[in-house]
Amino acid sequence: MNAVTRGIIFTLFFITLFMLDRDLHAQEEEPDEIESLETVEIEDVTSEWWQNERAYAVLDRAINVMTARTMRMNSFIIIIDHRFRQPVSEEPFHDLLGFDAGGLKVGLGLRYGIYYNLDAGIYRLNGTGEAFDVYEFDAKYRPLRQEKHAFDLALRAGVTWFSQQDLEDATGFFGQLLMNRLFAHRLNIGSGLLYHSESSNEVKSTEDDDFSVAIPAYVEFRISGRFMVNVEAVHSIAGYGSSRPVFSTGIKILTNRHTFAIMVTNTRYISADGIVANSPNGLDDLALGFYITRELNL
């Protein structure tokens, strides 16, 4: 739509508003012919939250796993990730459930809606606990939408750059098939297939260049417009994989274009290379984490 077309549309829009406003004023100035009117009680009906979904940020991730949803066109989403390295069960009072234990894994990300059903992003995860920082560059395309098909389906592909001080950098490639379906505006179930050519976790050596393939699964239940609970698991099925699947569960709080999630998880490796490699930690090694997202429209 060019500038001339936009100008014509805006002009017609404001002319229509002007005519409606003039008619309303004309009606107000007409003399009242009815001296008394019967009072009618009108019930105040509030729209359901799902009828105003644009007020909420796009939920483009469950906890660690991306969903098949894509960003709105010409909008940005900023994500701030934190995962605590110390388990909740270790010195819970002294270290405040891990908050005071230090060694935070911190992720910073930015995604942009390029077009309808197409977005791209960059994500950085710091190198706390290992010798490299992780940078992700990816694009996600959604060819199927639940509005027209039985479910949402998206393809995500990208490059991982492992930046290492005093050592040679490394790169890897990843591809993801993502799908989910929403039931009754409240229950969202998702799965897919995840691949990374250079997976990593707490115990995998940087010299081990084995790939990993994993199947994710997650369930989101929206208790109300502002509260949601999540359970997520990722299990490695081929290539490198530690002894236990990645497990996470948490609560999301949704406000106007903001999302705040707090969770417990058995992995601190939350980028695409980390979630496919399983985890050496069990359910007795769960640690706290949280993330915040903020959506901005151009």
Residue, then its C-alpha position, 0 to 999 in steps of 0.5 A: m500500500n503506497a503513501v497515496t493510498r494510505g492518504i486516501i484511506f485516512t482522509l475517508f476515515f476522518i471524513t466519516l468520523f466527522m459526518l458521524d460526529r455532526d449527525l450526533h450533534a444534530q440529534e442532540e440539538e433536536p427538541d425532546e418530544i418525549e418528556s419521560l422515558e422508561t429506565v431500562e437496566i443494561e447488563d455490563v458485559t465484559s468481553e472474554w480475554w481471547q477476544n482481545e488477544r492483540a493486547y497480549a504479547v505473542l507467546d512465541r516460546a513455551i519455556n525453552v522451546m519455541t512455539a510455531r507462532t510467529m511475530r506480528m508483522n513490523s513488531f519486535i519482541i525483546i527477551i531477557d533470560h536468566r537461569f540459576r546454576q545452583p539447585v533449589s534444594e542446595e542451601p535454599f535458605h542461605d542462598l535464597l533458592g539460588f538467587d544469591a549463589g552467582g554464576l547466572k546464565v543470562g540470555l538476551g534476544l531480539r526478534y522481528g516480524i518481517y512479514y506475515n508468518l515470517d520472523a527472524g531473530i538474534y539471541r546471545l547466551n553468556g559463557t558462564g560455566e564454559a569457555f564460550d558465549v553462544y550467538e544464534f541467528d535464525a529465521k522462522y516461517r509458518p506455512l500452516r495456521q490453525e485458523k485455516h488448518a488443523f494446527d500451527l506448523a513452522l520451520r525454524a533454521g539458523v546458525t550458532w556461533f560459539s565465541q571463545q576467548d584465546l581459542e578458535d571460534a566454532t559454528g553449528f547449524f540447527g533446524q527445527l520443525l515446530m507444531n502446536r494446537l490450541f484447544a478452547h482458547r486455553l489448552n495449547i499442546g505442542s511438539g516437533l523435531l529439533y536438530h543441531s549439528e554441534s550440541s552442548n551441555e554441562v558435560k559434553s566436551t567442546e572437542d565432541d562435535d557429535f550432532s543431536v536430534a530431539i523431540p520436544a513436548y509441552v503443555e500450556f494451560r491458560i488459567s485466565g487472561r493473565f495467568m498460565v502454567n507450563v510443563e515442557a520436556v525435550h528428549s534426545i533420540a539420536g546422536y549425543g544425549s545425556s542421561r536425562p531429558v530436559f524438563s521444565t515447568g513454570i508459571k507465566i504472568l501476562t500483561n499488556r504486551h509483556t510476559f513474565a515467566i518463572m520456572v524450575t528446570n534441570t538445564r541451564y543450556i537454553s539455546a538451540d544447541g543446549i536443549v537437544a542434548n538432554s541433561p545430566n541433572g535429575l529432578d532433584d537438581l532443579a534450579l530456578g529461572f525466569y524470563i521477561t519478554r516485551e513486544l514493541n510495534l512500529 
